[in-house]
Amino acid sequence: MSTRLQVVLDEEELEEIRRAARRHRLTVSEWVRQALRESRRAEPRRDEERKLEVVREAAEHAYPVGDIGEMLRDIESGYLGDQE
């Protein structure tokens, strides 16, 4: 099922879109559909339940952990390089 979407644009913006559509050899409608699809794909997906599931699953495991002071020294030495 298709639904019509009405968008109000000023003449200058509409003309820019017409030129872009012509450059791509598309109708204005198809150019807009493709632009909207591309924009939707660029949006981050928000699946909060899946994220929580992953965090809960990770929390069930015991991971090796080093001493925080030692870890910070290792990190800093990596930034500074071996200066010893």
N, C-alpha and C positions, 0 to 999 in steps of 0.2 A: 504494500500500500504506500502510495506517495502522498506527501503533504506539501502544499505550497507555503513558501516562506516569503514574506514581504519585508524588504529592507529599504529604508529611506536614506538616500545619499544626496549630497549636494552635487551639482552639475560637474564641478571640477574633479571630484573624487570618482564619479561615474565615468567620466571621460578617461581618466587614468586606467580604470579597470577595463574599459573597452579596448584601449591601446594594448594593454597586457594580454588580453584575450586574443586579439588579432595577431600579436607576435607569436603566440603559441598555436595559432590556427584553431581556436576554440570559440564556441559561443560564450557569451558573458555568463550564462547560466552554468555551463560546464566548468568554466574557469573558477567561478565562485564555489561550486561543489568541490572541486579539487583542492582549492585553498582551504576550505573548511575541513576537509578530511585530513589534510596535512597538519593543520593546526590542532585537530583532535589527537592525532598520533603523537604530537610533540608534548601534549599535556601529560604530566605524571599520573600514573594510575594510582588510585587511592583505594587499596584493598586493606583496610584497617584490620579486619579479622585475620587475614593471612599473615600480616606483619606480627600481630600478637601471637599467633600460633607458632611462628618461627622463634620469637623471643622466649615463649614458654618452653618450647622444646630445647632450646639452647640452655636454659636455666636448669634443666634436669641433669645436665652433665657436669662432671668435674674436670676442669681444664687446668693444666699446670700454670702456676703463677709465680713470677719471680719477685724478689724484694723490690719495692717501689724505688728506693734510693738507687739501687744497682741498675734498674731499668732506665731511670732518668739519666744516670751517668753514661750508660751505653748509648742512649739516644743523642745526648749532647756530644759525645765523642764522635759519633757519626756525622754530626753537622760540622764539627770543627776539624775533622780528619785526625789522623794519628799525629799528635804533636809531641809525643814522648820521645 
